Each structure stands twice: as C-alpha cells, then as structure tokens.
Amino acid sequence: MSKIYLIPNTLGNTKIDLVIPKQVQEITKSLRFFFVENLRSARRYLRKVDPTFPIDDSTFFDIGKGAKPQDIKNYFNELKEDAGIISESGMPAVADPGAKIVGIARQKGFDVVPLVGPSSILLALSASGFNGQNFAFHGYLPIEKGALITKIKELEKSSRRFNQTQIFIETPFRNNTLFDALIRTCSTATQLCIAKEITTSEEEIINLPISQWKTYKIDITKKNTIYLLHSYR
C-alpha cells in the first residue's frame, strides 16, 4: 500500500537545513505526487529542498479553501504511488486542511507517515514557561468584537480553573486588534506570552503579565504570531 508523508515546511524565511532534517528532504525529493494548500508556495518549498526539483513532472492536488470534498476524494483515484502533504508552514494537518487528507487516506488504507519538522505551536509552548502538561489549542478566535471578548473571558476562566495553557493564533493583519482586545479584557495578573516569527531572524518570544503588556512595545504587525494565555488561581 502506498504511503502518505506529512512533509513539514519552514515557518518563515529560515534556511531549510536549520529546521528540516536531511532524511526528510531526501524523502521529499523522491515524491512526485503532492497534496498542497497553495500551489505557488509548495513549488517554492520544493525548490528550497532541491533547486533542480522536477516541478513539471510532478502532480499537485489542491486542498486549499476552494477545494470541494468530492474533488479531494477523487484525487485518490489518480494516486498510484507514495505522496506527500505540504502545509503553508509548519506541520501538515495541525491547524491545517491537510487533516482531511489524512482522514480520507486512513479510510482508504494508506499508511500515514509523519516526518520531523518545526511546529510553531509546540515551539511556542515549550518556550513560554506555561503548563505543558495541560493545554488547549483553539485556532482562530472570533472576529466580531463582542464574540471575541466573550471568548477571551472564557479562555481566561478555563485557564484559571484547570491550570490550562490556552493557545491561539490570528491572521497576521489582525494581530494588533487581537492584542488590544487581550490587554483590555484580561485580568492584569494574567500571563500572556507572544511568540512571533519562530525560527526566523525576527523571532521574539515574550512572556509578561497583562499589566506590563499595557506599556510594553512589540511589533507584531503582519507577523506570524502564536498567543499563549495562562491565568493562575
């Protein structure tokens, strides 16, 4: 039975050899079928792996926002050999549409093989100093102001009640809106860790109570950022 490899991507403009093991690069170079969230960025990544990668001899299956469930299932009818899933960044299938490919692949009896690579969520958690034994990842929080405030209060309450680290993300151009909502809504004693552009030259991971974030200056405008919240009893 063919294998589906979960191919990790870099988290930014990082030199590939610093974050992607050589064995992973070798496996990637051997594949000619790929499930991709974005064709252009996937091709760019493959060129990072190997400047001479035969792009024109490869088949790419679109699993982005416009892909229909039935189309995705039909992709497997064309698949006769090993394939890879390439995320926009980090690990496929974690906060990523690759998860639906993994589900279908398992239903059809494919072996799913995760490959070693960077995960911004876990890297941020490990560097935060927050509880790594009990944490929850929530993806994107609501956009609407009222719903966002309500959600932040729920996360803070859950963190305090269960001693649980709350992790979430935001679209880079809305970072400042989320940050402002956090410092206006949370208790001054609640801890907030902001981890931006992990593994890149712009990496910055800061953990402060909300009271200090009110005056601390950090540039997260259009930056890839992970947020971690912890409210202690």
Sequence and secondary structure as in RCSB ss.txt:
>XXXX:A:sequence
MSKIYLIPNTLGNTKIDLVIPKQVQEITKSLRFFFVENLRSARRYLRKVDPTFPIDDSTFFDIGKGAKPQDIKNY
FNELKEDAGIISESGMPAVADPGAKIVGIARQKGFDVVPLVGPSSILLALSASGFNGQNFAFHGYLPIEKGALIT
KIKELEKSSRRFNQTQIFIETPFRNNTLFDALIRTCSTATQLCIAKEITTSEEEIINLPISQWKTYKIDITKKNT
IYLLHSYR
>XXXX:A:secstr
  EEEEE B SSS  HHHHS HHHHHHHHH  EEEES HHHHHHHHHHH TT  GGG EEEE STT  HHHHHHH
HHH  S EEEE SSBSTTSSSTHHHHHHHHHHTT EEEE     HHHHHHHHH S SSSEEEEEE  SSHHHHHH
HHHHHHHHHHHHT EEEEE  GGGHHHHHHHHHHHS TT EEEEEESTTSTT EEEEEEHHHHTT     TT  E
EEEEE   
